[in-house]
Amino acid sequence: MDKRYCKKSKIFAKRLKELNIGDFENIETTPFIHGFTSIKLNSGFELDIMTFLKGFAQEKFDECYKIAPTAMIEEIPVKFLHITQLIEAKKILRKTEGFN
C-alpha cells in the first residue's frame, strides 16, 4: 500500500475512534473492497468503503472519485460514487466474468 493511503487510513481510524464509532485496529493496512468493508453508523446508515472498484481500472476509479460529491457524516467528509458509475462497473465485471 502506498504511503498516502496509509496516512489517510490512519487519520480515518483516528476520527472514527474520536467520534465513538469504533476502534478499528487493522484499518491502516486493510484494503477497502466494495462489498467487504463497511461501517454501520449509530444512525443505522451503512457506509460501504472502497478505494478501488472491481471491474474498473484504477484510473477510472480515480476519475469517478474526483467528481464524486462529498457529504459530511459525523464530521467526516465522505465521497459518494454515483449509482450510474457503480452500475457501469458491475456491467464491466459481469462481462469479464462471463455473465450476460
Contacts in CASP RR format, 6 or more apart in sequence:
PFRMAT RR
TARGET T0000
AUTHOR 0000-0000-0000
METHOD contacts of the structure
MODEL  1
MDKRYCKKSKIFAKRLKELNIGDFENIETTPFIHGFTSIKLNSGFELDIM
TFLKGFAQEKFDECYKIAPTAMIEEIPVKFLHITQLIEAKKILRKTEGFN
1 29 0 8 1.000
1 31 0 8 1.000
5 51 0 8 1.000
6 28 0 8 1.000
6 29 0 8 1.000
9 27 0 8 1.000
9 28 0 8 1.000
9 29 0 8 1.000
9 30 0 8 1.000
10 28 0 8 1.000
12 27 0 8 1.000
12 76 0 8 1.000
13 23 0 8 1.000
13 24 0 8 1.000
13 27 0 8 1.000
13 28 0 8 1.000
15 75 0 8 1.000
15 76 0 8 1.000
16 22 0 8 1.000
16 23 0 8 1.000
16 24 0 8 1.000
16 27 0 8 1.000
16 39 0 8 1.000
16 76 0 8 1.000
17 23 0 8 1.000
17 24 0 8 1.000
19 74 0 8 1.000
19 75 0 8 1.000
19 76 0 8 1.000
21 39 0 8 1.000
21 41 0 8 1.000
21 42 0 8 1.000
21 74 0 8 1.000
24 30 0 8 1.000
30 37 0 8 1.000
31 37 0 8 1.000
31 51 0 8 1.000
31 52 0 8 1.000
32 49 0 8 1.000
32 50 0 8 1.000
32 51 0 8 1.000
32 52 0 8 1.000
33 50 0 8 1.000
33 52 0 8 1.000
33 54 0 8 1.000
34 48 0 8 1.000
34 50 0 8 1.000
34 53 0 8 1.000
34 54 0 8 1.000
35 48 0 8 1.000
35 50 0 8 1.000
37 48 0 8 1.000
37 49 0 8 1.000
37 50 0 8 1.000
38 46 0 8 1.000
38 47 0 8 1.000
38 48 0 8 1.000
38 49 0 8 1.000
39 46 0 8 1.000
39 47 0 8 1.000
39 49 0 8 1.000
40 46 0 8 1.000
40 47 0 8 1.000
41 47 0 8 1.000
41 73 0 8 1.000
41 74 0 8 1.000
42 74 0 8 1.000
45 73 0 8 1.000
47 73 0 8 1.000
47 78 0 8 1.000
51 61 0 8 1.000
52 58 0 8 1.000
52 61 0 8 1.000
53 60 0 8 1.000
53 61 0 8 1.000
53 64 0 8 1.000
53 81 0 8 1.000
53 85 0 8 1.000
53 86 0 8 1.000
53 89 0 8 1.000
54 89 0 8 1.000
54 93 0 8 1.000
55 89 0 8 1.000
55 92 0 8 1.000
55 93 0 8 1.000
55 96 0 8 1.000
56 64 0 8 1.000
56 88 0 8 1.000
56 89 0 8 1.000
56 92 0 8 1.000
64 81 0 8 1.000
64 82 0 8 1.000
64 85 0 8 1.000
65 79 0 8 1.000
65 81 0 8 1.000
68 79 0 8 1.000
68 80 0 8 1.000
68 81 0 8 1.000
68 82 0 8 1.000
69 79 0 8 1.000
69 80 0 8 1.000
70 77 0 8 1.000
70 78 0 8 1.000
70 79 0 8 1.000
70 80 0 8 1.000
71 77 0 8 1.000
71 78 0 8 1.000
71 80 0 8 1.000
72 78 0 8 1.000
94 100 0 8 1.000
END
